[in-house]
């Protein structure tokens, strides 16, 4: 009798573990709130992480921090963050960053920048986050360069070998880039960049068989209003291959977004395995044209859930509503 009970208990435990590792279906659970932060000591955010209305943390890890030398990976920080969050019964979502928005930030492995086969590894790009912000230059990895793309995919495969099923998900960075050069020595073209990003997300889905894979999408270089069918092709592939989608900014009814990714999120509402979007620091600078005030938590949430079909919001730790006490947070 006791052995039969033990077998039943073991079977129940195994089923619960398997269920937790499988991607959830869109619409299967209410909207979840996570925190968003750069790679850092998470203990500084512990009071926020412990809140019962916070499901976990999305942490951004730069490529150079994870691959110190060619084929020498250092995942110690991810392990540390995962252990810490597991101890709090919270989940980890990792973002692997290959593009940067400050002139001094060239956070790809040094060998990519010095070995001639990689043609410099990165190129300069423009960025204009939020409202009333000056244009800043930054850098983006040459994903359209097959030699660079191969190294990035190798990193994703190494991450999958270590963390698939252990982290809730991985997301690839936003599609929007604005390189300063076109058709230069690196061979950049909008079609090559689009194809490379599609290949990366498809490869990530094959490598991560249990954790969620989410591609951030907002704009494509050279495209406006789906005139190259980049946006429509990406959403179709994501639905076909079970890839989640998301983006770095939830800005209700923003005109530029309405000519790019937002209508597709609305069209595919309930058809993707996961939609995860962020309210980052620049997002908080946008104002509601009707109220002339910054968007409130409720305005972000209503638009995310009802128009975009968002399942998870990654909130900046500086979001005003998080400053409220747990009991008084709206």
TORBARO-166108 format. One record per residue (C-alpha): residue number from 1; residue in one letter; x, z, y. Coordinates in nm, 4 decimals. Layout:
BEGIN
{i: NUM; aa: A; xx: X; zz: Z; yy: Y}
...
END
This chain:
BEGIN
{i: 1; aa: X; xx: 0.0000; zz: 0.0000; yy: 0.0000}
{i: 2; aa: X; xx: 0.2736; zz: 0.0984; yy: 0.2426}
{i: 3; aa: X; xx: 0.4714; zz: -0.2150; yy: 0.1634}
{i: 4; aa: X; xx: 0.1646; zz: -0.4303; yy: 0.2355}
{i: 5; aa: X; xx: 0.1170; zz: -0.2589; yy: 0.5729}
{i: 6; aa: X; xx: 0.4831; zz: -0.3081; yy: 0.6563}
{i: 7; aa: X; xx: 0.4593; zz: -0.6783; yy: 0.5694}
{i: 8; aa: X; xx: 0.1534; zz: -0.7154; yy: 0.7943}
{i: 9; aa: X; xx: 0.3306; zz: -0.5366; yy: 1.0770}
{i: 10; aa: X; xx: 0.6367; zz: -0.7590; yy: 1.0386}
{i: 11; aa: X; xx: 0.4200; zz: -1.0719; yy: 1.0380}
{i: 12; aa: X; xx: 0.2367; zz: -0.9581; yy: 1.3507}
{i: 13; aa: X; xx: 0.5659; zz: -0.8882; yy: 1.5272}
{i: 14; aa: X; xx: 0.7029; zz: -1.2299; yy: 1.4303}
{i: 15; aa: X; xx: 0.3923; zz: -1.4069; yy: 1.5607}
{i: 16; aa: X; xx: 0.4138; zz: -1.2200; yy: 1.8909}
{i: 17; aa: X; xx: 0.7802; zz: -1.3202; yy: 1.9323}
{i: 18; aa: X; xx: 0.7015; zz: -1.6853; yy: 1.8586}
{i: 19; aa: X; xx: 0.4074; zz: -1.6843; yy: 2.0986}
{i: 20; aa: X; xx: 0.6213; zz: -1.5411; yy: 2.3767}
{i: 21; aa: X; xx: 0.8834; zz: -1.8125; yy: 2.3316}
{i: 22; aa: X; xx: 0.6429; zz: -2.1076; yy: 2.3420}
{i: 23; aa: X; xx: 0.5624; zz: -2.2783; yy: 2.6753}
{i: 24; aa: X; xx: 0.2265; zz: -2.1653; yy: 2.8058}
{i: 25; aa: X; xx: -0.0382; zz: -2.4211; yy: 2.8840}
{i: 26; aa: X; xx: -0.1426; zz: -2.4812; yy: 3.2431}
{i: 27; aa: X; xx: -0.4470; zz: -2.2818; yy: 3.3395}
{i: 28; aa: X; xx: -0.4021; zz: -2.0409; yy: 3.0466}
{i: 29; aa: X; xx: -0.3051; zz: -1.7478; yy: 3.2678}
{i: 30; aa: X; xx: -0.3698; zz: -1.6337; yy: 3.6259}
{i: 31; aa: X; xx: -0.1243; zz: -1.7105; yy: 3.9038}
{i: 32; aa: X; xx: 0.1969; zz: -1.5092; yy: 3.8637}
{i: 33; aa: X; xx: 0.4212; zz: -1.3786; yy: 4.1415}
{i: 34; aa: X; xx: 0.7986; zz: -1.3812; yy: 4.0921}
{i: 35; aa: X; xx: 1.0839; zz: -1.3131; yy: 4.3309}
{i: 36; aa: X; xx: 1.3332; zz: -1.5813; yy: 4.4322}
{i: 37; aa: X; xx: 1.6945; zz: -1.4959; yy: 4.5115}
{i: 38; aa: X; xx: 2.0478; zz: -1.6255; yy: 4.4988}
{i: 39; aa: X; xx: 2.2904; zz: -1.4974; yy: 4.2394}
{i: 40; aa: X; xx: 2.3589; zz: -1.1376; yy: 4.3388}
{i: 41; aa: X; xx: 2.3343; zz: -0.7790; yy: 4.2252}
{i: 42; aa: X; xx: 1.9669; zz: -0.7584; yy: 4.1335}
{i: 43; aa: X; xx: 1.9708; zz: -0.3802; yy: 4.1541}
{i: 44; aa: X; xx: 1.9457; zz: -0.4174; yy: 4.5327}
{i: 45; aa: X; xx: 1.5974; zz: -0.5621; yy: 4.4785}
{i: 46; aa: X; xx: 1.4927; zz: -0.3129; yy: 4.2141}
{i: 47; aa: X; xx: 1.2131; zz: -0.1564; yy: 4.4177}
{i: 48; aa: X; xx: 1.0528; zz: -0.5006; yy: 4.4553}
{i: 49; aa: X; xx: 1.1235; zz: -0.6093; yy: 4.0982}
{i: 50; aa: X; xx: 0.9577; zz: -0.2944; yy: 3.9600}
{i: 51; aa: X; xx: 0.6301; zz: -0.3714; yy: 4.1350}
{i: 52; aa: X; xx: 0.3593; zz: -0.4278; yy: 3.8737}
{i: 53; aa: X; xx: 0.2471; zz: -0.7435; yy: 4.0556}
{i: 54; aa: X; xx: 0.5938; zz: -0.9042; yy: 4.0153}
{i: 55; aa: X; xx: 0.6447; zz: -1.0760; yy: 3.6801}
{i: 56; aa: X; xx: 1.0142; zz: -1.1492; yy: 3.7113}
{i: 57; aa: X; xx: 1.2846; zz: -1.3189; yy: 3.9160}
{i: 58; aa: X; xx: 1.4088; zz: -1.6710; yy: 3.9659}
{i: 59; aa: X; xx: 1.7841; zz: -1.6625; yy: 4.0278}
{i: 60; aa: X; xx: 1.9842; zz: -1.9549; yy: 4.1646}
{i: 61; aa: X; xx: 2.3234; zz: -2.0140; yy: 4.0008}
{i: 62; aa: X; xx: 2.5698; zz: -2.2623; yy: 4.1470}
{i: 63; aa: X; xx: 2.7402; zz: -2.5073; yy: 3.9147}
{i: 64; aa: X; xx: 3.0916; zz: -2.3902; yy: 4.0068}
{i: 65; aa: X; xx: 3.0043; zz: -2.0289; yy: 3.9215}
{i: 66; aa: X; xx: 2.9041; zz: -2.1314; yy: 3.5684}
{i: 67; aa: X; xx: 3.1860; zz: -2.3737; yy: 3.4877}
{i: 68; aa: X; xx: 3.5133; zz: -2.2284; yy: 3.6110}
{i: 69; aa: X; xx: 3.7212; zz: -2.5022; yy: 3.4492}
{i: 70; aa: X; xx: 3.6291; zz: -2.8126; yy: 3.2546}
{i: 71; aa: X; xx: 3.4421; zz: -2.7063; yy: 2.9403}
{i: 72; aa: X; xx: 3.5132; zz: -2.3378; yy: 3.0137}
{i: 73; aa: X; xx: 3.1769; zz: -2.1805; yy: 3.0883}
{i: 74; aa: X; xx: 3.1175; zz: -1.8373; yy: 3.2336}
{i: 75; aa: X; xx: 2.7620; zz: -1.7167; yy: 3.1795}
{i: 76; aa: X; xx: 2.8410; zz: -1.3484; yy: 3.2302}
{i: 77; aa: X; xx: 2.6275; zz: -1.3209; yy: 3.5439}
{i: 78; aa: X; xx: 2.3252; zz: -1.4721; yy: 3.3718}
{i: 79; aa: X; xx: 2.3721; zz: -1.2332; yy: 3.0784}
{i: 80; aa: X; xx: 2.3980; zz: -0.9414; yy: 3.3199}
{i: 81; aa: X; xx: 2.0836; zz: -1.0456; yy: 3.5078}
{i: 82; aa: X; xx: 1.8945; zz: -1.1065; yy: 3.1837}
{i: 83; aa: X; xx: 1.9895; zz: -0.7661; yy: 3.0405}
{i: 84; aa: X; xx: 1.8921; zz: -0.5964; yy: 3.3657}
{i: 85; aa: X; xx: 1.5511; zz: -0.7649; yy: 3.3807}
{i: 86; aa: X; xx: 1.4848; zz: -0.7077; yy: 3.0117}
{i: 87; aa: X; xx: 1.5399; zz: -0.3388; yy: 3.0799}
{i: 88; aa: X; xx: 1.2642; zz: -0.3526; yy: 3.3399}
{i: 89; aa: X; xx: 1.0387; zz: -0.5625; yy: 3.1146}
{i: 90; aa: X; xx: 1.0610; zz: -0.8531; yy: 3.3586}
{i: 91; aa: X; xx: 1.1335; zz: -1.2217; yy: 3.2997}
{i: 92; aa: X; xx: 1.4183; zz: -1.4436; yy: 3.4190}
{i: 93; aa: X; xx: 1.3868; zz: -1.7992; yy: 3.5446}
{i: 94; aa: X; xx: 1.7192; zz: -1.9720; yy: 3.6190}
{i: 95; aa: X; xx: 1.7804; zz: -2.2515; yy: 3.8678}
{i: 96; aa: X; xx: 2.0982; zz: -2.4545; yy: 3.8261}
{i: 97; aa: X; xx: 2.2073; zz: -2.5771; yy: 4.1675}
{i: 98; aa: X; xx: 2.4039; zz: -2.8971; yy: 4.2204}
{i: 99; aa: X; xx: 2.3229; zz: -2.9515; yy: 4.5904}
{i: 100; aa: X; xx: 2.3995; zz: -2.7340; yy: 4.8891}
{i: 101; aa: X; xx: 2.2884; zz: -2.7073; yy: 5.2473}
{i: 102; aa: X; xx: 2.5881; zz: -2.5753; yy: 5.4371}
{i: 103; aa: X; xx: 2.8983; zz: -2.7764; yy: 5.5397}
{i: 104; aa: X; xx: 3.1330; zz: -2.5298; yy: 5.3699}
{i: 105; aa: X; xx: 2.9397; zz: -2.5079; yy: 5.0433}
{i: 106; aa: X; xx: 3.0946; zz: -2.7377; yy: 4.7862}
{i: 107; aa: X; xx: 2.9956; zz: -2.5346; yy: 4.4838}
{i: 108; aa: X; xx: 3.0741; zz: -2.7782; yy: 4.2043}
{i: 109; aa: X; xx: 3.3745; zz: -2.7313; yy: 3.9726}
{i: 110; aa: X; xx: 3.7070; zz: -2.8075; yy: 4.1339}
{i: 111; aa: X; xx: 3.8021; zz: -3.0654; yy: 3.8706}
{i: 112; aa: X; xx: 3.5069; zz: -3.2818; yy: 3.9808}
{i: 113; aa: X; xx: 3.6477; zz: -3.2890; yy: 4.3328}
{i: 114; aa: X; xx: 4.0094; zz: -3.3633; yy: 4.2366}
{i: 115; aa: X; xx: 4.0075; zz: -3.5787; yy: 3.9228}
{i: 116; aa: X; xx: 3.9828; zz: -3.9465; yy: 4.0353}
{i: 117; aa: X; xx: 3.7435; zz: -4.0334; yy: 3.7520}
{i: 118; aa: X; xx: 3.4677; zz: -3.8387; yy: 3.9331}
{i: 119; aa: X; xx: 3.5195; zz: -4.0142; yy: 4.2699}
{i: 120; aa: X; xx: 3.5107; zz: -3.6843; yy: 4.4581}
{i: 121; aa: X; xx: 3.2198; zz: -3.5385; yy: 4.2590}
{i: 122; aa: X; xx: 3.0002; zz: -3.4764; yy: 4.5642}
{i: 123; aa: X; xx: 2.8905; zz: -3.6598; yy: 4.8788}
{i: 124; aa: X; xx: 2.7784; zz: -3.5313; yy: 5.2167}
{i: 125; aa: X; xx: 2.4073; zz: -3.5149; yy: 5.2935}
{i: 126; aa: X; xx: 2.1680; zz: -3.4077; yy: 5.5691}
{i: 127; aa: X; xx: 1.9120; zz: -3.1306; yy: 5.5560}
{i: 128; aa: X; xx: 1.6435; zz: -3.0031; yy: 5.7922}
{i: 129; aa: X; xx: 1.4718; zz: -2.6957; yy: 5.6449}
{i: 130; aa: X; xx: 1.1737; zz: -2.5196; yy: 5.7987}
{i: 131; aa: X; xx: 1.0507; zz: -2.5598; yy: 6.1553}
{i: 132; aa: X; xx: 1.2621; zz: -2.5548; yy: 6.4716}
{i: 133; aa: X; xx: 1.5854; zz: -2.5705; yy: 6.2726}
{i: 134; aa: X; xx: 1.8861; zz: -2.7857; yy: 6.3643}
{i: 135; aa: X; xx: 1.9880; zz: -3.0536; yy: 6.1191}
{i: 136; aa: X; xx: 2.2668; zz: -2.9185; yy: 5.8975}
{i: 137; aa: X; xx: 2.4991; zz: -3.1118; yy: 5.6734}
{i: 138; aa: X; xx: 2.5630; zz: -3.0181; yy: 5.3140}
{i: 139; aa: X; xx: 2.6655; zz: -3.1690; yy: 4.9825}
{i: 140; aa: X; xx: 2.5097; zz: -3.3098; yy: 4.6677}
{i: 141; aa: X; xx: 2.6602; zz: -3.3850; yy: 4.3265}
{i: 142; aa: X; xx: 2.6836; zz: -3.7535; yy: 4.2399}
{i: 143; aa: X; xx: 2.4252; zz: -3.7512; yy: 3.9623}
{i: 144; aa: X; xx: 2.4098; zz: -4.1331; yy: 3.9848}
{i: 145; aa: X; xx: 2.7768; zz: -4.1416; yy: 3.8850}
{i: 146; aa: X; xx: 2.7725; zz: -4.1440; yy: 3.5008}
{i: 147; aa: X; xx: 3.0948; zz: -3.9414; yy: 3.4789}
{i: 148; aa: X; xx: 2.9492; zz: -3.6623; yy: 3.6954}
{i: 149; aa: X; xx: 2.6081; zz: -3.6780; yy: 3.5294}
{i: 150; aa: X; xx: 2.7694; zz: -3.6390; yy: 3.1872}
{i: 151; aa: X; xx: 2.9368; zz: -3.3155; yy: 3.2991}
{i: 152; aa: X; xx: 2.6102; zz: -3.1792; yy: 3.4423}
{i: 153; aa: X; xx: 2.4252; zz: -3.2559; yy: 3.1220}
{i: 154; aa: X; xx: 2.7017; zz: -3.0888; yy: 2.9232}
{i: 155; aa: X; xx: 2.6431; zz: -2.7751; yy: 3.1316}
{i: 156; aa: X; xx: 2.2686; zz: -2.7856; yy: 3.0612}
{i: 157; aa: X; xx: 2.3353; zz: -2.8212; yy: 2.6899}
{i: 158; aa: X; xx: 2.5711; zz: -2.5231; yy: 2.6937}
{i: 159; aa: X; xx: 2.3089; zz: -2.3169; yy: 2.8760}
{i: 160; aa: X; xx: 2.0440; zz: -2.4141; yy: 2.6228}
{i: 161; aa: X; xx: 2.2692; zz: -2.3147; yy: 2.3337}
{i: 162; aa: X; xx: 2.3020; zz: -1.9660; yy: 2.4841}
{i: 163; aa: X; xx: 1.9693; zz: -1.8992; yy: 2.6564}
{i: 164; aa: X; xx: 1.6931; zz: -2.1163; yy: 2.5085}
{i: 165; aa: X; xx: 1.4084; zz: -1.8839; yy: 2.4171}
{i: 166; aa: X; xx: 1.5774; zz: -1.5885; yy: 2.5885}
{i: 167; aa: X; xx: 1.4943; zz: -1.6849; yy: 2.9473}
{i: 168; aa: X; xx: 1.1424; zz: -1.7763; yy: 3.0528}
{i: 169; aa: X; xx: 1.2601; zz: -2.1058; yy: 3.1945}
{i: 170; aa: X; xx: 1.5133; zz: -2.3224; yy: 3.3704}
{i: 171; aa: X; xx: 1.4469; zz: -2.5387; yy: 3.6700}
{i: 172; aa: X; xx: 1.6406; zz: -2.8320; yy: 3.8045}
{i: 173; aa: X; xx: 1.6806; zz: -2.8569; yy: 4.1837}
{i: 174; aa: X; xx: 1.4673; zz: -3.0561; yy: 4.4237}
{i: 175; aa: X; xx: 1.4695; zz: -3.4351; yy: 4.4178}
{i: 176; aa: X; xx: 1.5065; zz: -3.4703; yy: 4.7953}
{i: 177; aa: X; xx: 1.8512; zz: -3.5741; yy: 4.9133}
{i: 178; aa: X; xx: 1.9679; zz: -3.7686; yy: 5.2201}
{i: 179; aa: X; xx: 2.3234; zz: -3.8848; yy: 5.1541}
{i: 180; aa: X; xx: 2.5219; zz: -4.0004; yy: 5.4543}
{i: 181; aa: X; xx: 2.6388; zz: -4.3118; yy: 5.2740}
{i: 182; aa: X; xx: 2.4620; zz: -4.5894; yy: 5.0890}
{i: 183; aa: X; xx: 2.6245; zz: -4.8108; yy: 4.8255}
{i: 184; aa: X; xx: 2.9666; zz: -4.6569; yy: 4.8910}
{i: 185; aa: X; xx: 3.2495; zz: -4.6237; yy: 4.6396}
{i: 186; aa: X; xx: 3.0388; zz: -4.3855; yy: 4.4312}
{i: 187; aa: X; xx: 2.7852; zz: -4.6616; yy: 4.3638}
{i: 188; aa: X; xx: 2.4890; zz: -4.4739; yy: 4.5086}
{i: 189; aa: X; xx: 2.1549; zz: -4.6478; yy: 4.5140}
{i: 190; aa: X; xx: 1.8055; zz: -4.5013; yy: 4.5244}
{i: 191; aa: X; xx: 1.7174; zz: -4.6537; yy: 4.1875}
{i: 192; aa: X; xx: 2.0332; zz: -4.5161; yy: 4.0249}
{i: 193; aa: X; xx: 1.9641; zz: -4.1702; yy: 4.1653}
{i: 194; aa: X; xx: 1.6015; zz: -4.1774; yy: 4.0489}
{i: 195; aa: X; xx: 1.6972; zz: -4.2910; yy: 3.6995}
{i: 196; aa: X; xx: 1.9657; zz: -4.0230; yy: 3.6735}
{i: 197; aa: X; xx: 1.7256; zz: -3.7448; yy: 3.7714}
{i: 198; aa: X; xx: 1.4688; zz: -3.8677; yy: 3.5188}
{i: 199; aa: X; xx: 1.7380; zz: -3.8710; yy: 3.2484}
{i: 200; aa: X; xx: 1.8506; zz: -3.5198; yy: 3.3403}
{i: 201; aa: X; xx: 1.5065; zz: -3.3662; yy: 3.3135}
{i: 202; aa: X; xx: 1.4321; zz: -3.5484; yy: 2.9866}
{i: 203; aa: X; xx: 1.7629; zz: -3.4272; yy: 2.8411}
{i: 204; aa: X; xx: 1.6932; zz: -3.0708; yy: 2.9583}
{i: 205; aa: X; xx: 1.3560; zz: -3.0780; yy: 2.7824}
{i: 206; aa: X; xx: 1.5230; zz: -3.1831; yy: 2.4567}
{i: 207; aa: X; xx: 1.7898; zz: -2.9138; yy: 2.4893}
{i: 208; aa: X; xx: 1.5513; zz: -2.6304; yy: 2.5802}
{i: 209; aa: X; xx: 1.3006; zz: -2.6326; yy: 2.2968}
{i: 210; aa: X; xx: 1.1411; zz: -2.2924; yy: 2.3669}
{i: 211; aa: X; xx: 1.1998; zz: -2.1996; yy: 2.7323}
{i: 212; aa: X; xx: 1.0135; zz: -2.3812; yy: 3.0097}
{i: 213; aa: X; xx: 1.1837; zz: -2.6729; yy: 3.1818}
{i: 214; aa: X; xx: 1.0708; zz: -2.7345; yy: 3.5409}
{i: 215; aa: X; xx: 1.1888; zz: -3.0169; yy: 3.7647}
{i: 216; aa: X; xx: 1.1561; zz: -2.9486; yy: 4.1370}
{i: 217; aa: X; xx: 1.0159; zz: -3.2548; yy: 4.3141}
{i: 218; aa: X; xx: 0.9326; zz: -3.2988; yy: 4.6807}
{i: 219; aa: X; xx: 1.0648; zz: -3.6322; yy: 4.8161}
{i: 220; aa: X; xx: 1.2693; zz: -3.9243; yy: 4.6865}
{i: 221; aa: X; xx: 1.5274; zz: -4.1065; yy: 4.8981}
{i: 222; aa: X; xx: 1.4029; zz: -4.4517; yy: 5.0040}
{i: 223; aa: X; xx: 1.0421; zz: -4.3700; yy: 4.9103}
{i: 224; aa: X; xx: 0.7330; zz: -4.2918; yy: 5.1149}
{i: 225; aa: X; xx: 0.3807; zz: -4.2683; yy: 4.9788}
{i: 226; aa: X; xx: 0.4924; zz: -4.3734; yy: 4.6286}
{i: 227; aa: X; xx: 0.5960; zz: -4.7202; yy: 4.7502}
{i: 228; aa: X; xx: 0.8698; zz: -4.7385; yy: 4.4821}
{i: 229; aa: X; xx: 0.6516; zz: -4.5680; yy: 4.2209}
{i: 230; aa: X; xx: 0.9161; zz: -4.3008; yy: 4.1803}
{i: 231; aa: X; xx: 0.6679; zz: -4.0166; yy: 4.2218}
{i: 232; aa: X; xx: 0.4033; zz: -4.1622; yy: 3.9922}
{i: 233; aa: X; xx: 0.6599; zz: -4.2384; yy: 3.7199}
{i: 234; aa: X; xx: 0.8042; zz: -3.8870; yy: 3.7355}
{i: 235; aa: X; xx: 0.4651; zz: -3.7172; yy: 3.6982}
{i: 236; aa: X; xx: 0.3682; zz: -3.9501; yy: 3.4140}
{i: 237; aa: X; xx: 0.6903; zz: -3.8726; yy: 3.2251}
{i: 238; aa: X; xx: 0.6506; zz: -3.5001; yy: 3.2868}
{i: 239; aa: X; xx: 0.3024; zz: -3.5035; yy: 3.1370}
{i: 240; aa: X; xx: 0.4136; zz: -3.7164; yy: 2.8422}
{i: 241; aa: X; xx: 0.7195; zz: -3.5054; yy: 2.7542}
{i: 242; aa: X; xx: 0.5800; zz: -3.1615; yy: 2.8352}
{i: 243; aa: X; xx: 0.8020; zz: -3.0982; yy: 3.1374}
{i: 244; aa: X; xx: 0.6920; zz: -2.8592; yy: 3.4081}
{i: 245; aa: X; xx: 0.7148; zz: -2.9526; yy: 3.7750}
{i: 246; aa: X; xx: 0.7430; zz: -2.7592; yy: 4.0977}
{i: 247; aa: X; xx: 0.9045; zz: -2.7573; yy: 4.4374}
{i: 248; aa: X; xx: 1.0972; zz: -2.5508; yy: 4.6901}
{i: 249; aa: X; xx: 0.8189; zz: -2.5303; yy: 4.9501}
{i: 250; aa: X; xx: 0.4491; zz: -2.4490; yy: 4.9566}
{i: 251; aa: X; xx: 0.3288; zz: -2.5555; yy: 5.3031}
{i: 252; aa: X; xx: -0.0492; zz: -2.6071; yy: 5.3098}
{i: 253; aa: X; xx: -0.1525; zz: -2.9611; yy: 5.4065}
{i: 254; aa: X; xx: 0.1921; zz: -3.0520; yy: 5.5436}
{i: 255; aa: X; xx: 0.1670; zz: -3.4199; yy: 5.6398}
{i: 256; aa: X; xx: 0.5002; zz: -3.5316; yy: 5.4954}
{i: 257; aa: X; xx: 0.4283; zz: -3.3568; yy: 5.1656}
{i: 258; aa: X; xx: 0.0820; zz: -3.5120; yy: 5.1537}
{i: 259; aa: X; xx: 0.2496; zz: -3.8537; yy: 5.1563}
{i: 260; aa: X; xx: 0.4745; zz: -3.7567; yy: 4.8685}
{i: 261; aa: X; xx: 0.4470; zz: -3.4901; yy: 4.5975}
{i: 262; aa: X; xx: 0.1387; zz: -3.2852; yy: 4.6892}
{i: 263; aa: X; xx: -0.1344; zz: -3.5384; yy: 4.5979}
{i: 264; aa: X; xx: 0.0281; zz: -3.5836; yy: 4.2575}
{i: 265; aa: X; xx: 0.0278; zz: -3.2107; yy: 4.1921}
{i: 266; aa: X; xx: -0.3417; zz: -3.2148; yy: 4.2745}
{i: 267; aa: X; xx: -0.4061; zz: -3.5180; yy: 4.0524}
{i: 268; aa: X; xx: -0.2197; zz: -3.3601; yy: 3.7592}
{i: 269; aa: X; xx: -0.3695; zz: -3.0152; yy: 3.8060}
{i: 270; aa: X; xx: -0.4156; zz: -2.8614; yy: 3.4596}
{i: 271; aa: X; xx: -0.2256; zz: -3.1453; yy: 3.2881}
{i: 272; aa: X; xx: 0.1295; zz: -3.0067; yy: 3.3008}
{i: 273; aa: X; xx: 0.2713; zz: -2.7234; yy: 3.0888}
{i: 274; aa: X; xx: 0.3782; zz: -2.5294; yy: 3.3992}
{i: 275; aa: X; xx: 0.3752; zz: -2.5687; yy: 3.7771}
{i: 276; aa: X; xx: 0.6150; zz: -2.3335; yy: 3.9541}
{i: 277; aa: X; xx: 0.6716; zz: -2.3535; yy: 4.3302}
{i: 278; aa: X; xx: 0.8550; zz: -2.1450; yy: 4.5856}
{i: 279; aa: X; xx: 0.8013; zz: -1.9794; yy: 4.9199}
{i: 280; aa: X; xx: 1.1622; zz: -1.9629; yy: 5.0400}
{i: 281; aa: X; xx: 1.3025; zz: -1.8414; yy: 5.3689}
{i: 282; aa: X; xx: 1.2566; zz: -2.1752; yy: 5.5538}
{i: 283; aa: X; xx: 0.9007; zz: -2.1984; yy: 5.4205}
{i: 284; aa: X; xx: 0.8177; zz: -1.8729; yy: 5.5969}
{i: 285; aa: X; xx: 0.8969; zz: -2.0349; yy: 5.9342}
{i: 286; aa: X; xx: 0.6034; zz: -2.2776; yy: 5.9141}
{i: 287; aa: X; xx: 0.2933; zz: -2.2012; yy: 6.1178}
{i: 288; aa: X; xx: -0.0696; zz: -2.2702; yy: 6.0441}
{i: 289; aa: X; xx: -0.1779; zz: -2.5320; yy: 6.3026}
{i: 290; aa: X; xx: -0.5229; zz: -2.3749; yy: 6.3130}
{i: 291; aa: X; xx: -0.4165; zz: -2.0154; yy: 6.3800}
{i: 292; aa: X; xx: -0.0801; zz: -2.0945; yy: 6.5471}
{i: 293; aa: X; xx: 0.0618; zz: -1.8103; yy: 6.3381}
{i: 294; aa: X; xx: 0.2858; zz: -1.8086; yy: 6.0308}
{i: 295; aa: X; xx: 0.0989; zz: -1.8757; yy: 5.7088}
{i: 296; aa: X; xx: -0.0222; zz: -1.5597; yy: 5.5380}
{i: 297; aa: X; xx: 0.0263; zz: -1.4720; yy: 5.1751}
{i: 298; aa: X; xx: -0.3395; zz: -1.5516; yy: 5.1084}
{i: 299; aa: X; xx: -0.3107; zz: -1.8938; yy: 5.2724}
{i: 300; aa: X; xx: -0.0044; zz: -1.9802; yy: 5.0645}
{i: 301; aa: X; xx: -0.1684; zz: -1.8508; yy: 4.7469}
{i: 302; aa: X; xx: -0.5068; zz: -2.0193; yy: 4.7957}
{i: 303; aa: X; xx: -0.3504; zz: -2.3584; yy: 4.8591}
{i: 304; aa: X; xx: -0.1042; zz: -2.3201; yy: 4.5737}
{i: 305; aa: X; xx: -0.3656; zz: -2.2213; yy: 4.3198}
{i: 306; aa: X; xx: -0.6641; zz: -2.4311; yy: 4.4205}
{i: 307; aa: X; xx: -0.5060; zz: -2.7546; yy: 4.5454}
{i: 308; aa: X; xx: -0.1616; zz: -2.7732; yy: 4.3837}
{i: 309; aa: X; xx: -0.2483; zz: -2.6034; yy: 4.0533}
{i: 310; aa: X; xx: 0.0458; zz: -2.3627; yy: 4.0696}
{i: 311; aa: X; xx: 0.1009; zz: -2.1163; yy: 3.7843}
{i: 312; aa: X; xx: 0.3994; zz: -1.9252; yy: 3.9313}
{i: 313; aa: X; xx: 0.5079; zz: -1.8658; yy: 4.2909}
{i: 314; aa: X; xx: 0.8713; zz: -1.7724; yy: 4.3504}
{i: 315; aa: X; xx: 0.8606; zz: -1.5605; yy: 4.6668}
{i: 316; aa: X; xx: 1.1543; zz: -1.4980; yy: 4.8969}
{i: 317; aa: X; xx: 1.2397; zz: -1.1286; yy: 4.8915}
{i: 318; aa: X; xx: 1.1965; zz: -1.1377; yy: 5.2713}
{i: 319; aa: X; xx: 0.8286; zz: -1.2367; yy: 5.2462}
{i: 320; aa: X; xx: 0.6356; zz: -1.0059; yy: 5.4825}
{i: 321; aa: X; xx: 0.3769; zz: -0.8983; yy: 5.2256}
{i: 322; aa: X; xx: 0.6493; zz: -0.7537; yy: 5.0048}
{i: 323; aa: X; xx: 0.7332; zz: -0.5037; yy: 5.2770}
{i: 324; aa: X; xx: 0.4025; zz: -0.3292; yy: 5.2196}
{i: 325; aa: X; xx: 0.3773; zz: -0.0382; yy: 4.9833}
{i: 326; aa: X; xx: 0.2628; zz: -0.1308; yy: 4.6363}
{i: 327; aa: X; xx: -0.0799; zz: 0.0220; yy: 4.6936}
{i: 328; aa: X; xx: -0.1385; zz: -0.1479; yy: 5.0279}
{i: 329; aa: X; xx: 0.0005; zz: -0.4939; yy: 4.9490}
{i: 330; aa: X; xx: -0.2776; zz: -0.7483; yy: 4.9994}
END
